[in-house]
Amino acid sequence: MDSCSTSENKLTKDSPVSKLLYAKDIPQYKKLVTEYYSEIKKEAAVSDQDMNAMLAEESRVHVSEFNADVALMELYKYAEKYSEQILNALREDEFARKHKLPMKLEQVYNTMAEAEVVTVMNHRNSRY
């Protein structure tokens, strides 16, 4: 990790053992990382059209691997973690207020909380 950092890493006797063990290797890896990004910088830029085509192909190849429920749950976890900031931003945004997005998001939070309670209750009942 420190090999990819642009800042200097100062080691002390209190540094984690893993950092101390590999400290002598960090300059070598930093050089490799710098060269890698230097080479990438020299490459021709990819057009939006080419990028979109590549992403569409990747989506097509992996379509059977996508689990919408898992993706939605990950989005919900993120939204829940930052709920106050998201709700405040929605309350301040005219478009969001016009379309009642703060209220709709709060409904999602409430529905998920109720579903979690039902899941916990079902799990407890199934143990008996």
Z-matrix of the N, CA and C atoms (Angstrom, degrees):
N
C 1 1.439
C 2 1.526 1 110.36
N 3 1.319 2 116.07 1 -47.26
C 4 1.456 3 119.80 2 179.91
C 5 1.523 4 111.78 3 -63.83
N 6 1.303 5 116.41 4 -23.57
C 7 1.469 6 120.30 5 179.41
C 8 1.521 7 111.22 6 -65.85
N 9 1.321 8 116.52 7 -27.27
C 10 1.462 9 120.88 8 -177.71
C 11 1.525 10 112.44 9 -92.75
N 12 1.299 11 117.43 10 -6.10
C 13 1.451 12 122.00 11 -178.42
C 14 1.528 13 110.29 12 -80.46
N 15 1.327 14 114.98 13 145.18
C 16 1.464 15 118.86 14 178.04
C 17 1.519 16 111.14 15 -90.23
N 18 1.319 17 117.16 16 -13.31
C 19 1.461 18 119.70 17 179.48
C 20 1.527 19 110.35 18 -87.22
N 21 1.319 20 114.47 19 157.26
C 22 1.468 21 120.02 20 179.01
C 23 1.517 22 108.34 21 -76.56
N 24 1.310 23 116.09 22 138.59
C 25 1.459 24 121.12 23 -179.70
C 26 1.522 25 109.50 24 -101.69
N 27 1.305 26 114.91 25 114.69
C 28 1.461 27 119.05 26 179.03
C 29 1.522 28 108.22 27 -94.96
N 30 1.314 29 115.14 28 123.72
C 31 1.453 30 120.51 29 -179.74
C 32 1.519 31 110.17 30 -99.34
N 33 1.317 32 114.95 31 141.77
C 34 1.460 33 121.17 32 176.28
C 35 1.522 34 108.12 33 -128.97
N 36 1.307 35 116.18 34 176.89
C 37 1.465 36 119.00 35 177.84
C 38 1.525 37 111.29 36 -65.96
N 39 1.340 38 117.29 37 -17.98
C 40 1.460 39 121.95 38 179.71
C 41 1.530 40 112.93 39 -92.66
N 42 1.324 41 117.51 40 -0.27
C 43 1.467 42 121.06 41 178.67
C 44 1.525 43 109.52 42 -64.82
N 45 1.346 44 117.27 43 150.79
C 46 1.461 45 119.45 44 177.95
C 47 1.529 46 111.08 45 -57.94
N 48 1.309 47 115.60 46 147.49
C 49 1.463 48 121.88 47 -178.37
C 50 1.529 49 110.64 48 -57.26
N 51 1.329 50 116.61 49 -40.18
C 52 1.470 51 119.32 50 -178.73
C 53 1.523 52 111.21 51 -59.51
N 54 1.335 53 117.22 52 -38.86
C 55 1.466 54 120.23 53 178.31
C 56 1.526 55 110.89 54 -67.87
N 57 1.314 56 115.41 55 -40.91
C 58 1.460 57 119.29 56 -179.59
C 59 1.525 58 111.60 57 -65.87
N 60 1.339 59 116.50 58 -37.93
C 61 1.470 60 120.45 59 -179.38
C 62 1.522 61 112.69 60 -64.21
N 63 1.334 62 115.79 61 -37.91
C 64 1.460 63 119.73 62 -174.29
C 65 1.518 64 113.52 63 -105.71
N 66 1.307 65 117.76 64 9.32
C 67 1.469 66 121.89 65 -176.76
C 68 1.522 67 112.65 66 -56.68
N 69 1.314 68 117.49 67 -39.93
C 70 1.468 69 119.99 68 -177.78
C 71 1.524 70 112.00 69 -69.20
N 72 1.335 71 118.12 70 -21.59
C 73 1.465 72 122.26 71 -179.22
C 74 1.529 73 113.09 72 -86.31
N 75 1.322 74 116.93 73 -18.14
C 76 1.468 75 120.84 74 -174.29
C 77 1.528 76 112.86 75 -57.37
N 78 1.337 77 120.98 76 -46.77
C 79 1.471 78 119.27 77 -179.97
C 80 1.539 79 112.92 78 -58.09
N 81 1.321 80 116.56 79 -38.45
C 82 1.467 81 120.40 80 179.08
C 83 1.533 82 110.32 81 -63.32
N 84 1.335 83 116.16 82 -44.91
C 85 1.454 84 119.61 83 -179.87
C 86 1.525 85 111.82 84 -69.97
N 87 1.321 86 117.14 85 -35.75
C 88 1.466 87 120.08 86 177.16
C 89 1.524 88 110.12 87 -60.64
N 90 1.319 89 115.84 88 -40.26
C 91 1.461 90 120.53 89 178.66
C 92 1.531 91 109.87 90 -62.42
N 93 1.333 92 116.76 91 -44.11
C 94 1.468 93 120.51 92 179.12
C 95 1.529 94 111.38 93 -62.92
N 96 1.317 95 116.59 94 -42.30
C 97 1.468 96 120.93 95 179.50
C 98 1.525 97 110.14 96 -64.41
N 99 1.320 98 116.74 97 -43.32
C 100 1.470 99 121.00 98 178.91
C 101 1.525 100 110.55 99 -61.28
N 102 1.322 101 116.72 100 -44.42
C 103 1.474 102 121.00 101 178.48
C 104 1.532 103 110.77 102 -63.64
N 105 1.319 104 116.31 103 -41.16
C 106 1.459 105 121.03 104 -179.86
C 107 1.529 106 110.62 105 -58.84
N 108 1.338 107 116.55 106 -50.16
C 109 1.458 108 119.53 107 -179.25
C 110 1.520 109 112.18 108 -70.26
N 111 1.302 110 117.42 109 -28.35
C 112 1.450 111 120.92 110 175.81
C 113 1.533 112 109.88 111 -64.95
N 114 1.334 113 115.87 112 -42.98
C 115 1.466 114 120.69 113 177.79
C 116 1.529 115 111.29 114 -64.68
N 117 1.309 116 116.88 115 -40.63
C 118 1.471 117 120.59 116 178.06
C 119 1.525 118 110.01 117 -61.95
N 120 1.324 119 116.38 118 -41.95
C 121 1.467 120 121.39 119 -179.75
C 122 1.531 121 111.57 120 -60.58
N 123 1.334 122 116.29 121 -32.27
C 124 1.472 123 121.02 122 -179.60
C 125 1.524 124 112.63 123 -75.43
N 126 1.336 125 116.76 124 -21.52
C 127 1.470 126 120.83 125 -178.25
C 128 1.527 127 110.41 126 -65.50
N 129 1.324 128 115.28 127 152.96
C 130 1.458 129 120.29 128 176.49
C 131 1.532 130 109.20 129 -68.41
N 132 1.314 131 115.18 130 144.87
C 133 1.465 132 119.88 131 179.50
C 134 1.531 133 109.45 132 -66.90
N 135 1.311 134 115.58 133 144.70
C 136 1.465 135 121.33 134 177.68
C 137 1.521 136 107.37 135 -87.93
N 138 1.314 137 116.33 136 133.20
C 139 1.466 138 119.70 137 -179.76
C 140 1.523 139 110.14 138 -72.49
N 141 1.326 140 116.08 139 156.34
C 142 1.469 141 120.68 140 177.32
C 143 1.527 142 110.31 141 -58.42
N 144 1.312 143 116.09 142 -38.73
C 145 1.468 144 120.99 143 -179.18
C 146 1.536 145 110.43 144 -63.48
N 147 1.332 146 116.93 145 -45.43
C 148 1.464 147 120.00 146 178.32
C 149 1.521 148 111.83 147 -65.16
N 150 1.329 149 116.19 148 -40.43
C 151 1.465 150 120.21 149 179.31
C 152 1.529 151 110.12 150 -64.32
N 153 1.315 152 116.80 151 -44.87
C 154 1.465 153 120.48 152 178.85
C 155 1.526 154 111.33 153 -62.32
N 156 1.329 155 116.93 154 -39.98
C 157 1.467 156 120.41 155 178.72
C 158 1.528 157 110.42 156 -64.66
N 159 1.321 158 117.11 157 -42.89
C 160 1.463 159 120.83 158 179.44
C 161 1.531 160 110.70 159 -64.23
N 162 1.333 161 117.04 160 -44.12
C 163 1.457 162 120.21 161 179.92
C 164 1.524 163 111.43 162 -65.47
N 165 1.322 164 116.95 163 -38.36
C 166 1.464 165 120.42 164 177.46
C 167 1.524 166 110.59 165 -63.52
N 168 1.328 167 117.12 166 -40.94
C 169 1.465 168 121.36 167 178.33
C 170 1.529 169 110.32 168 -65.20
N 171 1.325 170 117.21 169 -43.92
C 172 1.468 171 120.18 170 177.72
C 173 1.524 172 110.85 171 -61.06
N 174 1.313 173 116.89 172 -40.98
C 175 1.466 174 120.69 173 177.95
C 176 1.515 175 110.50 174 -62.04
N 177 1.337 176 116.29 175 -42.77
C 178 1.460 177 120.47 176 -179.25
C 179 1.526 178 110.26 177 -64.11
N 180 1.316 179 117.18 178 -43.37
C 181 1.466 180 121.93 179 -178.33
C 182 1.532 181 110.89 180 -63.21
N 183 1.325 182 116.53 181 -36.43
C 184 1.464 183 120.54 182 -173.34
C 185 1.528 184 113.22 183 -105.99
N 186 1.313 185 117.71 184 16.29
C 187 1.466 186 120.73 185 -175.32
C 188 1.526 187 112.00 186 -58.80
N 189 1.307 188 118.28 187 -35.60
C 190 1.467 189 120.05 188 -178.77
C 191 1.532 190 111.69 189 -76.09
N 192 1.314 191 117.66 190 -13.55
C 193 1.461 192 121.32 191 -178.76
C 194 1.525 193 112.39 192 -89.59
N 195 1.309 194 117.31 193 -14.48
C 196 1.463 195 121.02 194 -175.62
C 197 1.523 196 110.17 195 -76.16
N 198 1.304 197 116.00 196 130.55
C 199 1.452 198 121.20 197 177.77
C 200 1.524 199 107.22 198 -116.64
N 201 1.319 200 116.21 199 104.39
C 202 1.462 201 121.47 200 -175.89
C 203 1.522 202 111.51 201 -60.93
N 204 1.332 203 117.85 202 -37.91
C 205 1.459 204 120.45 203 -179.50
C 206 1.530 205 111.20 204 -62.57
N 207 1.320 206 116.38 205 -42.95
C 208 1.463 207 120.31 206 178.88
C 209 1.524 208 109.94 207 -65.36
N 210 1.321 209 116.83 208 -43.58
C 211 1.464 210 120.47 209 179.48
C 212 1.527 211 111.03 210 -61.54
N 213 1.323 212 116.83 211 -44.05
C 214 1.461 213 120.17 212 179.02
C 215 1.526 214 111.46 213 -64.59
N 216 1.315 215 116.53 214 -38.07
C 217 1.457 216 119.70 215 178.93
C 218 1.531 217 110.65 216 -65.75
N 219 1.335 218 116.60 217 -39.63
C 220 1.467 219 119.63 218 177.66
C 221 1.526 220 110.71 219 -64.71
N 222 1.328 221 117.48 220 -40.08
C 223 1.466 222 120.82 221 176.69
C 224 1.531 223 110.31 222 -63.45
N 225 1.333 224 115.38 223 -41.91
C 226 1.462 225 119.23 224 179.50
C 227 1.527 226 111.21 225 -63.17
N 228 1.337 227 117.19 226 -43.47
C 229 1.467 228 120.31 227 179.58
C 230 1.527 229 110.43 228 -58.30
N 231 1.329 230 115.76 229 -42.56
C 232 1.462 231 120.71 230 179.21
C 233 1.530 232 110.13 231 -64.77
N 234 1.332 233 116.17 232 -46.81
C 235 1.462 234 120.62 233 -179.49
C 236 1.524 235 110.97 234 -63.17
N 237 1.325 236 116.19 235 -37.49
C 238 1.468 237 119.91 236 179.44
C 239 1.531 238 110.68 237 -68.39
N 240 1.322 239 116.11 238 -41.86
C 241 1.466 240 120.92 239 -179.54
C 242 1.532 241 110.97 240 -59.87
N 243 1.311 242 116.69 241 -38.36
C 244 1.462 243 121.60 242 -177.22
C 245 1.534 244 111.27 243 -110.58
N 246 1.327 245 116.73 244 30.60
C 247 1.464 246 121.34 245 -173.17
C 248 1.527 247 113.35 246 -56.77
N 249 1.324 248 117.14 247 -45.57
C 250 1.467 249 118.96 248 -177.99
C 251 1.525 250 111.70 249 -62.98
N 252 1.334 251 116.72 250 -45.49
C 253 1.458 252 119.77 251 -179.52
C 254 1.532 253 110.80 252 -64.41
N 255 1.335 254 116.60 253 -41.44
C 256 1.466 255 120.34 254 -179.30
C 257 1.522 256 109.99 255 -65.87
N 258 1.330 257 116.37 256 -48.20
C 259 1.468 258 119.48 257 -179.81
C 260 1.523 259 111.78 258 -61.79
N 261 1.328 260 117.13 259 -41.29
C 262 1.469 261 119.43 260 177.70
C 263 1.523 262 111.05 261 -62.02
N 264 1.323 263 117.06 262 -42.92
C 265 1.471 264 120.47 263 179.27
C 266 1.525 265 110.56 264 -63.82
N 267 1.326 266 116.72 265 -40.85
C 268 1.471 267 120.18 266 179.07
C 269 1.527 268 111.16 267 -66.19
N 270 1.320 269 116.59 268 -38.52
C 271 1.473 270 120.50 269 179.82
C 272 1.523 271 111.59 270 -66.56
N 273 1.316 272 116.28 271 -28.72
C 274 1.471 273 120.47 272 -179.12
C 275 1.526 274 112.84 273 -86.24
N 276 1.328 275 117.33 274 -15.25
C 277 1.456 276 121.37 275 -176.19
C 278 1.528 277 110.52 276 -91.92
N 279 1.333 278 115.59 277 126.13
C 280 1.465 279 120.89 278 -176.90
C 281 1.534 280 112.24 279 -61.83
N 282 1.317 281 116.88 280 -45.37
C 283 1.465 282 121.10 281 179.14
C 284 1.524 283 110.54 282 -60.13
N 285 1.326 284 116.41 283 -44.89
C 286 1.460 285 121.08 284 -179.40
C 287 1.528 286 111.34 285 -63.56
N 288 1.326 287 116.21 286 -41.60
C 289 1.473 288 119.53 287 178.06
C 290 1.509 289 110.70 288 -65.05
N 291 1.333 290 116.82 289 -42.50
C 292 1.465 291 121.57 290 -178.84
C 293 1.530 292 110.79 291 -59.50
N 294 1.309 293 116.69 292 -37.32
C 295 1.468 294 121.36 293 -178.81
C 296 1.531 295 112.63 294 -96.24
N 297 1.332 296 115.73 295 10.90
C 298 1.475 297 122.59 296 175.65
C 299 1.529 298 112.98 297 56.91
N 300 1.330 299 115.71 298 36.43
C 301 1.462 300 119.81 299 -178.73
C 302 1.527 301 113.99 300 -66.85
N 303 1.353 302 119.18 301 -36.86
C 304 1.477 303 116.88 302 177.17
C 305 1.533 304 111.47 303 -60.06
N 306 1.322 305 116.34 304 -44.13
C 307 1.457 306 120.29 305 -179.95
C 308 1.542 307 110.69 306 -64.49
N 309 1.323 308 117.17 307 -40.97
C 310 1.461 309 120.76 308 -179.39
C 311 1.530 310 111.02 309 -65.68
N 312 1.321 311 116.65 310 -39.09
C 313 1.462 312 119.37 311 178.46
C 314 1.528 313 110.42 312 -67.36
N 315 1.330 314 116.63 313 -39.87
C 316 1.467 315 119.26 314 176.44
C 317 1.527 316 110.71 315 -62.00
N 318 1.330 317 117.42 316 -35.65
C 319 1.466 318 120.72 317 176.15
C 320 1.530 319 110.72 318 -63.95
N 321 1.324 320 116.63 319 -38.72
C 322 1.466 321 120.34 320 177.37
C 323 1.524 322 109.15 321 -62.87
N 324 1.333 323 116.95 322 -46.93
C 325 1.463 324 120.66 323 179.04
C 326 1.533 325 110.46 324 -57.84
N 327 1.335 326 116.56 325 -45.64
C 328 1.471 327 120.28 326 -179.19
C 329 1.521 328 111.38 327 -64.93
N 330 1.310 329 117.49 328 -42.67
C 331 1.466 330 121.27 329 179.30
C 332 1.521 331 110.83 330 -62.24
N 333 1.329 332 116.31 331 -43.77
C 334 1.464 333 119.77 332 -179.95
C 335 1.521 334 110.93 333 -66.73
N 336 1.327 335 117.82 334 -37.43
C 337 1.466 336 120.97 335 178.29
C 338 1.523 337 110.24 336 -64.43
N 339 1.348 338 116.54 337 -42.42
C 340 1.470 339 120.64 338 177.54
C 341 1.526 340 110.28 339 -64.10
N 342 1.307 341 117.33 340 -42.21
C 343 1.464 342 121.54 341 179.72
C 344 1.526 343 110.62 342 -63.23
N 345 1.324 344 116.15 343 -36.81
C 346 1.459 345 119.97 344 179.18
C 347 1.523 346 110.45 345 -65.98
N 348 1.336 347 117.15 346 -40.67
C 349 1.461 348 121.32 347 178.24
C 350 1.528 349 109.93 348 -63.14
N 351 1.332 350 117.13 349 -44.33
C 352 1.467 351 121.49 350 179.14
C 353 1.519 352 110.26 351 -62.10
N 354 1.334 353 117.06 352 -42.50
C 355 1.468 354 121.41 353 179.25
C 356 1.522 355 110.84 354 -62.05
N 357 1.315 356 116.54 355 -44.39
C 358 1.467 357 120.85 356 179.21
C 359 1.524 358 109.92 357 -63.39
N 360 1.323 359 117.23 358 -44.39
C 361 1.462 360 120.98 359 -179.87
C 362 1.532 361 110.70 360 -63.45
N 363 1.320 362 117.60 361 -42.99
C 364 1.461 363 121.17 362 178.40
C 365 1.522 364 110.87 363 -62.75
N 366 1.322 365 115.85 364 -39.91
C 367 1.463 366 120.34 365 179.61
C 368 1.534 367 110.13 366 -64.16
N 369 1.344 368 116.27 367 -43.83
C 370 1.459 369 119.62 368 178.96
C 371 1.521 370 111.43 369 -63.68
N 372 1.337 371 117.07 370 -42.91
C 373 1.455 372 121.02 371 -178.67
C 374 1.518 373 112.05 372 -66.46
N 375 1.327 374 117.07 373 -31.57
C 376 1.462 375 120.15 374 -178.29
C 377 1.521 376 111.75 375 -73.20
N 378 1.324 377 117.83 376 -17.53
C 379 1.457 378 120.91 377 179.57
C 380 1.520 379 112.27 378 -79.00
N 381 1.322 380 117.66 379 -19.00
C 382 1.468 381 120.22 380 -175.92
C 383 1.500 382 112.12 381 -96.00
